[in-house]
């Protein structure tokens, strides 16, 4: 009798997971996960190739979704969870992954629409709301059906006759099918960057002109934007990325007379297309107390040997003012393997701000910290990149090549972009170099 009772209990317990799994339905269990993690991109007019809004949309993709979330390929999120906490973290929890997997494994049932959560409302056209100013590329750009399209630059006047404080800024691609990513930079008056290229016309720098337009850099690296007043990245488009916004009391600054530089990376997909991307800007309602300033750690002396499977390159600087770090955006090209930011405080303590163990050129994400991190004056800030130039890297353009710094995707970069927060009146140049001491020219009166 006891043996039979034990057998009955065991059978009942073994049956529980299956019974629970059968209860997983689209409306009650799956749709809330999709709304929270996926629909931002998987809807009409956005970056993803198919919508995942309705049961009819999702049902044919049930097995593919299961596989993508099991290996954490989707949603794209590459930060090591052991370091940092980020407000735009879209990674799935283990429970969410199991829900999607069980749904696919048990017939992907629809369930009752009465169990559906309220629909999510998205802004049409802009995620930042109605812009105060819209600045488009100067002319449409034809993207061929085949072949390689090198990084193409467009320089556009802002038309700003006075300094502008920016609360939100977003770049929207005109043709998502062929736009791989967009970097928009603000070039202040007097900057030497790309000063010789025509305004309003597409331009592809050759290697000689690219080298001529670069500021000098030492072997250890430099905080390029802050140190030289070169250019500042003010917004980026990548599939799965989000618009750049500031916190209350903060804003970005675009100076009067600045130009916007659109750096466009197009990818031919077999069908000719025309792109006309544009930038939308929402101005701050009042002068901010804090300025958000983007700069990047780089080392232009990088040299990657042929066949190297995990080649390390460091870029380091010392901070000469107290700052806060608010966002991090690692950038490499097709040989990029891994990336990290480490801050060594004056006390000797080291802090890993972000670690990306598996970098993906196709998903270049900005990581927005939940809370800004304070870094005191004297902190050593290091960006480290690892590159795979071996035949094992399926994206490698040429494992036999010795690789140097360059704009094009078959060249390489280490660019550890950082959003710093500083007092609104502070010159960003003081972050990367000591503040100049002002000497008095007042002559003391004679007695």
C-alpha positions as CSV (number, residue, x, y, z in Angstrom):
1,X,0.0,0.0,0.0
2,X,2.8,2.4,1.0
3,X,4.7,1.6,-2.2
4,X,1.6,2.2,-4.3
5,X,1.0,5.6,-2.6
6,X,4.6,6.6,-3.2
7,X,4.4,5.6,-6.8
8,X,1.1,7.7,-7.2
9,X,2.7,10.8,-5.6
10,X,5.8,10.5,-7.8
11,X,3.7,10.2,-11.0
12,X,1.6,13.2,-9.9
13,X,4.8,15.4,-9.3
14,X,6.3,14.3,-12.6
15,X,3.1,15.4,-14.3
16,X,3.0,18.9,-12.8
17,X,5.5,20.6,-15.2
18,X,3.7,19.3,-18.2
19,X,0.4,20.5,-16.9
20,X,1.8,23.9,-16.1
21,X,3.4,24.1,-19.5
22,X,0.1,23.3,-21.3
23,X,-1.4,26.4,-19.5
24,X,1.1,28.8,-21.2
25,X,-0.9,30.8,-23.8
26,X,-0.1,33.7,-26.1
27,X,-2.4,36.4,-24.5
28,X,-1.8,35.5,-20.9
29,X,1.9,34.7,-20.8
30,X,3.7,35.5,-24.1
31,X,2.3,38.8,-25.1
32,X,3.4,40.6,-21.9
33,X,7.0,39.5,-22.5
34,X,6.9,40.6,-26.1
35,X,5.5,44.0,-25.2
36,X,8.2,44.5,-22.5
37,X,11.2,43.2,-24.5
38,X,10.6,42.9,-28.2
39,X,7.8,45.0,-29.8
40,X,9.9,48.2,-29.5
41,X,11.8,46.9,-32.6
42,X,9.4,44.2,-33.9
43,X,6.6,46.4,-35.2
44,X,5.8,48.1,-38.5
45,X,8.3,50.8,-39.5
46,X,11.0,49.8,-37.1
47,X,14.3,47.9,-37.4
48,X,13.3,44.3,-37.1
49,X,12.4,42.3,-40.2
50,X,9.0,41.1,-38.9
51,X,6.3,42.4,-36.5
52,X,5.6,40.5,-33.3
53,X,2.5,42.4,-32.2
54,X,-0.5,40.0,-32.7
55,X,-1.0,36.2,-32.4
56,X,-1.1,36.0,-36.2
57,X,2.2,37.8,-36.4
58,X,4.0,35.6,-33.8
59,X,2.6,32.1,-34.3
60,X,4.7,31.2,-37.4
61,X,7.9,32.3,-35.6
62,X,7.3,30.3,-32.3
63,X,10.1,27.8,-32.8
64,X,12.5,30.4,-34.1
65,X,11.8,32.7,-31.1
66,X,12.4,29.7,-28.8
67,X,15.9,29.1,-30.3
68,X,16.8,32.8,-30.4
69,X,16.0,33.4,-26.7
70,X,17.5,30.1,-25.5
71,X,20.9,31.1,-26.8
72,X,20.3,34.7,-25.9
73,X,20.8,36.0,-29.4
74,X,17.5,38.0,-29.0
75,X,16.8,40.5,-27.6
76,X,20.3,41.9,-28.4
77,X,22.1,42.7,-25.1
78,X,25.8,42.1,-24.7
79,X,26.8,43.5,-21.3
80,X,28.2,41.1,-18.7
81,X,25.5,41.1,-15.9
82,X,28.2,41.0,-13.3
83,X,29.3,44.6,-14.0
84,X,27.0,47.6,-13.9
85,X,23.3,48.1,-14.0
86,X,21.7,49.7,-17.0
87,X,18.4,51.4,-17.5
88,X,18.0,50.1,-21.1
89,X,18.8,46.5,-20.3
90,X,16.4,44.4,-22.4
91,X,17.8,41.0,-21.6
92,X,15.3,38.3,-20.7
93,X,15.1,36.7,-17.3
94,X,15.4,32.9,-17.0
95,X,11.6,32.9,-16.3
96,X,10.8,34.9,-19.4
97,X,12.9,32.6,-21.5
98,X,11.3,29.5,-20.1
99,X,7.8,31.0,-20.8
100,X,8.6,31.6,-24.4
101,X,10.2,28.1,-24.8
102,X,7.3,26.3,-23.1
103,X,4.8,28.1,-25.3
104,X,6.6,27.0,-28.4
105,X,7.0,23.4,-27.1
106,X,3.4,23.0,-26.2
107,X,1.7,24.0,-29.5
108,X,1.9,27.8,-29.3
109,X,-1.7,28.1,-28.2
110,X,-3.6,31.4,-28.5
111,X,-5.7,31.4,-25.3
112,X,-8.4,33.9,-24.5
113,X,-8.0,37.5,-25.7
114,X,-9.6,38.5,-22.4
115,X,-6.2,37.7,-20.8
116,X,-4.3,40.1,-23.0
117,X,-2.5,43.1,-21.4
118,X,-3.5,46.6,-22.6
119,X,-1.8,47.5,-25.9
120,X,1.4,49.4,-25.8
121,X,1.3,52.9,-27.4
122,X,4.3,54.0,-29.4
123,X,5.1,57.4,-30.9
124,X,4.8,57.5,-34.7
125,X,7.8,58.8,-36.5
126,X,9.9,60.0,-33.5
127,X,10.4,58.3,-30.1
128,X,11.3,61.7,-28.5
129,X,8.0,63.3,-29.3
130,X,7.5,66.2,-31.7
131,X,10.9,67.7,-32.5
132,X,11.6,71.5,-32.2
133,X,14.0,71.2,-35.1
134,X,14.5,68.6,-37.8
135,X,17.7,68.6,-39.8
136,X,17.8,66.1,-42.8
137,X,20.6,64.9,-44.9
138,X,21.1,67.5,-47.7
139,X,20.0,65.2,-50.5
140,X,18.8,61.6,-51.0
141,X,21.6,59.1,-51.4
142,X,21.2,56.1,-53.8
143,X,22.3,52.8,-52.3
144,X,23.1,50.2,-55.0
145,X,21.7,46.7,-55.0
146,X,25.1,45.1,-54.8
147,X,28.7,45.9,-53.7
148,X,30.4,47.5,-50.8
149,X,29.4,51.1,-49.9
150,X,32.2,52.7,-48.0
151,X,31.4,55.0,-45.0
152,X,29.9,58.1,-46.5
153,X,29.8,61.5,-44.8
154,X,27.4,64.4,-45.2
155,X,28.1,67.8,-43.6
156,X,25.0,69.9,-42.9
157,X,24.8,73.4,-41.3
158,X,22.6,73.5,-38.2
159,X,21.6,77.1,-38.9
160,X,21.9,77.8,-35.2
161,X,22.7,81.4,-34.6
162,X,23.0,81.0,-30.9
163,X,24.2,78.2,-28.6
164,X,21.5,75.5,-28.2
165,X,20.9,73.3,-25.1
166,X,19.5,69.9,-26.2
167,X,17.2,67.8,-24.1
168,X,16.6,65.0,-26.6
169,X,18.1,64.1,-30.0
170,X,17.3,61.2,-32.4
171,X,18.5,60.2,-35.8
172,X,16.0,58.3,-37.9
173,X,17.1,56.4,-41.0
174,X,15.2,57.0,-44.3
175,X,15.6,53.4,-45.5
176,X,16.1,51.0,-42.6
177,X,16.6,48.1,-45.1
178,X,20.0,49.5,-46.1
179,X,21.1,51.6,-43.2
180,X,23.5,49.6,-41.0
181,X,24.2,52.4,-38.5
182,X,24.4,56.2,-38.4
183,X,26.7,58.3,-36.2
184,X,25.9,62.0,-36.0
185,X,28.5,64.4,-34.8
186,X,28.4,68.1,-34.0
187,X,31.4,70.0,-35.4
188,X,31.9,73.4,-33.7
189,X,33.2,76.4,-35.6
190,X,36.9,76.3,-36.1
191,X,37.3,72.5,-35.8
192,X,39.8,71.1,-38.3
193,X,37.8,67.8,-38.8
194,X,36.9,67.2,-42.4
195,X,37.3,70.9,-43.0
196,X,38.3,70.5,-46.7
197,X,35.2,68.5,-47.8
198,X,32.2,70.1,-49.5
199,X,29.2,71.1,-47.5
200,X,26.0,69.2,-48.4
201,X,27.6,66.6,-50.7
202,X,28.3,62.9,-50.1
203,X,31.9,62.3,-49.4
204,X,34.1,59.2,-48.9
205,X,37.5,60.2,-47.5
206,X,40.5,58.4,-49.0
207,X,43.1,57.0,-46.7
208,X,45.4,60.0,-47.2
209,X,42.7,62.6,-46.4
210,X,41.4,60.6,-43.4
211,X,45.0,60.6,-42.0
212,X,45.3,64.3,-42.6
213,X,42.1,65.1,-40.7
214,X,43.1,63.1,-37.6
215,X,44.6,64.8,-34.5
216,X,47.8,63.4,-33.2
217,X,47.6,60.7,-30.4
218,X,50.1,59.1,-28.2
219,X,50.6,55.3,-27.7
220,X,48.5,55.2,-24.5
221,X,45.4,56.9,-26.0
222,X,43.5,60.1,-25.6
223,X,40.1,61.4,-24.6
224,X,39.7,62.7,-28.1
225,X,36.6,64.9,-28.0
226,X,37.3,66.5,-24.6
227,X,41.0,67.1,-25.2
228,X,40.9,68.6,-28.6
229,X,37.5,70.1,-29.1
230,X,37.4,67.9,-32.2
231,X,33.8,66.8,-32.7
232,X,31.2,65.4,-30.3
233,X,28.9,62.5,-31.0
234,X,25.4,63.7,-30.3
235,X,23.3,60.8,-31.4
236,X,23.6,57.3,-32.9
237,X,21.2,55.0,-34.8
238,X,21.7,51.3,-34.6
239,X,19.0,48.6,-34.8
240,X,17.8,48.1,-31.3
241,X,19.3,51.4,-30.0
242,X,17.4,54.2,-28.3
243,X,17.4,58.0,-28.7
244,X,19.8,60.1,-26.7
245,X,18.1,61.8,-23.8
246,X,19.3,63.6,-20.7
247,X,18.1,63.6,-17.1
248,X,16.2,66.5,-15.4
249,X,18.5,69.5,-15.0
250,X,20.9,68.3,-17.8
251,X,21.3,69.0,-21.5
252,X,23.8,68.7,-24.3
253,X,25.3,71.7,-26.0
254,X,25.5,72.4,-29.7
255,X,27.3,75.7,-30.3
256,X,26.1,78.4,-32.6
257,X,27.4,78.0,-36.2
258,X,28.0,74.2,-35.7
259,X,27.6,71.6,-38.5
260,X,26.1,68.2,-38.1
261,X,28.2,65.4,-39.7
262,X,26.2,62.3,-40.7
263,X,28.5,59.3,-40.9
264,X,26.5,56.8,-42.8
265,X,27.2,53.0,-43.0
266,X,25.1,51.5,-45.8
267,X,24.8,47.7,-46.6
268,X,23.6,46.6,-50.0
269,X,20.9,44.0,-49.7
270,X,20.1,43.0,-53.3
271,X,17.6,45.7,-53.9
272,X,18.5,49.3,-54.9
273,X,17.2,51.9,-52.4
274,X,17.3,55.6,-51.7
275,X,18.0,57.0,-48.2
276,X,17.2,60.4,-46.7
277,X,17.9,60.2,-43.0
278,X,17.2,63.0,-40.6
279,X,17.9,64.3,-37.1
280,X,15.1,65.5,-34.7
281,X,16.0,67.8,-31.8
282,X,14.0,68.8,-28.7
283,X,15.5,71.8,-27.0
284,X,15.8,72.1,-23.2
285,X,13.1,74.3,-21.7
286,X,15.6,76.2,-19.5
287,X,19.4,76.4,-19.1
288,X,20.7,73.3,-17.4
289,X,22.7,72.9,-14.2
290,X,24.7,70.0,-15.7
291,X,26.1,69.4,-19.2
292,X,26.2,66.0,-20.8
293,X,29.3,65.8,-23.0
294,X,30.3,62.9,-25.2
295,X,33.9,62.0,-25.8
296,X,35.8,58.8,-26.5
297,X,38.9,57.0,-25.4
298,X,41.0,55.9,-28.4
299,X,44.4,54.7,-29.4
300,X,45.1,55.4,-33.0
301,X,48.5,53.6,-32.8
302,X,46.7,50.2,-32.9
303,X,48.4,47.5,-35.0
304,X,46.8,44.1,-35.2
305,X,49.1,41.4,-36.5
306,X,48.0,38.9,-39.2
307,X,46.2,35.9,-37.8
308,X,46.1,37.2,-34.2
309,X,43.2,35.5,-32.5
310,X,42.8,37.8,-29.4
311,X,44.9,40.9,-29.8
312,X,44.6,43.4,-27.0
313,X,44.7,47.2,-27.4
314,X,44.4,49.7,-24.5
315,X,43.5,53.3,-24.4
316,X,44.0,55.2,-21.1
317,X,43.7,58.7,-19.8
318,X,43.8,60.4,-16.4
319,X,40.8,62.6,-15.5
320,X,41.7,66.1,-14.3
321,X,38.3,67.0,-12.9
322,X,35.6,65.3,-10.9
323,X,33.0,63.8,-13.3
324,X,30.1,61.5,-13.5
325,X,29.8,58.7,-16.1
326,X,26.3,58.3,-17.5
327,X,26.5,56.2,-20.6
328,X,29.0,53.9,-22.4
329,X,29.2,53.0,-26.1
330,X,32.0,50.6,-27.2
331,X,32.8,50.8,-30.9
332,X,35.0,48.5,-33.1
333,X,34.7,47.0,-36.5
334,X,34.5,43.5,-38.0
335,X,37.4,42.1,-36.0
336,X,36.0,43.4,-32.7
337,X,35.9,40.5,-30.2
338,X,35.4,42.0,-26.7
339,X,35.5,45.4,-24.9
340,X,35.6,46.8,-21.4
341,X,35.9,50.0,-19.4
342,X,37.8,50.1,-16.1
343,X,38.3,53.0,-13.8
344,X,41.2,53.0,-11.3
345,X,40.4,55.4,-8.5
346,X,43.0,57.5,-6.7
347,X,42.5,55.2,-3.7
348,X,43.8,52.3,-5.8
349,X,40.4,50.6,-6.1
350,X,39.5,49.4,-9.6
351,X,36.0,49.5,-10.9
352,X,34.7,47.7,-14.0
353,X,32.1,50.0,-15.5
354,X,31.1,47.8,-18.4
355,X,32.3,44.5,-19.9
356,X,31.1,43.2,-23.3
357,X,32.5,39.7,-23.6
358,X,31.1,39.1,-27.1
359,X,31.1,42.2,-29.2
360,X,28.8,42.2,-32.2
361,X,29.4,44.8,-35.0
362,X,25.8,44.4,-36.1
363,X,24.4,45.4,-32.7
364,X,26.4,48.4,-31.4
365,X,24.5,49.4,-28.3
366,X,24.8,52.3,-26.0
367,X,24.6,51.2,-22.3
368,X,22.8,53.8,-20.2
369,X,23.7,53.5,-16.5
370,X,20.8,53.2,-14.0
371,X,22.6,55.8,-11.9
372,X,25.6,58.0,-12.9
373,X,28.9,56.8,-11.5
374,X,31.1,59.4,-9.7
375,X,34.8,59.4,-10.8
376,X,37.0,61.7,-8.8
377,X,39.9,63.8,-10.1
378,X,43.0,61.6,-10.7
379,X,41.0,58.5,-11.8
380,X,42.8,56.5,-14.5
381,X,40.2,55.5,-17.1
382,X,41.0,52.7,-19.5
383,X,39.2,51.2,-22.5
384,X,40.4,47.8,-23.6
385,X,39.5,46.2,-26.8
386,X,40.3,42.7,-28.1
387,X,40.4,41.9,-31.8
388,X,40.1,38.5,-33.6
389,X,42.1,38.7,-36.8
390,X,42.2,34.9,-37.2
391,X,40.5,32.7,-39.8
392,X,38.1,31.6,-37.1
393,X,36.4,35.0,-37.2
394,X,33.7,34.5,-39.9
395,X,33.4,38.2,-40.4
396,X,37.1,38.8,-40.9
397,X,37.7,40.5,-44.2
398,X,41.3,39.3,-44.5
399,X,43.1,37.2,-41.8
400,X,46.4,37.7,-43.6
401,X,46.3,41.5,-43.4
402,X,48.1,43.6,-40.8
403,X,45.4,45.9,-39.6
404,X,45.7,49.6,-38.6
405,X,43.3,52.4,-37.5
406,X,40.8,53.5,-40.1
407,X,37.2,54.5,-40.7
408,X,36.2,51.7,-43.0
409,X,34.9,48.4,-41.7
410,X,37.8,46.4,-43.1
411,X,40.1,48.7,-41.0
412,X,39.8,48.9,-37.2
413,X,39.1,51.2,-34.3
414,X,39.1,51.2,-30.6
415,X,36.6,54.0,-29.6
416,X,35.3,53.8,-26.1
417,X,32.6,56.5,-26.2
418,X,31.5,58.0,-22.9
419,X,28.8,60.4,-21.8
420,X,30.3,62.5,-19.0
421,X,28.3,64.8,-16.7
422,X,30.0,68.0,-15.8
423,X,28.8,71.4,-14.4
424,X,27.2,73.4,-17.2
425,X,29.9,76.1,-17.1
426,X,32.9,73.9,-17.1
427,X,35.0,73.6,-20.3
428,X,35.1,69.9,-21.2
429,X,38.8,70.2,-22.2
430,X,39.6,70.4,-18.4
431,X,38.5,66.7,-18.1
432,X,41.5,65.5,-20.1
433,X,44.1,68.1,-19.2
434,X,44.9,70.3,-16.2
435,X,43.1,73.6,-15.8
436,X,45.3,76.5,-16.7
437,X,46.2,78.8,-13.8
438,X,45.2,82.3,-14.4
439,X,47.9,84.8,-13.4
440,X,46.9,88.2,-12.2
441,X,47.9,91.3,-14.2
442,X,46.8,93.7,-11.5
443,X,49.5,96.0,-10.1
444,X,49.4,96.6,-6.4
445,X,49.0,100.3,-5.6
446,X,52.0,102.2,-4.1
447,X,51.9,103.2,-0.5
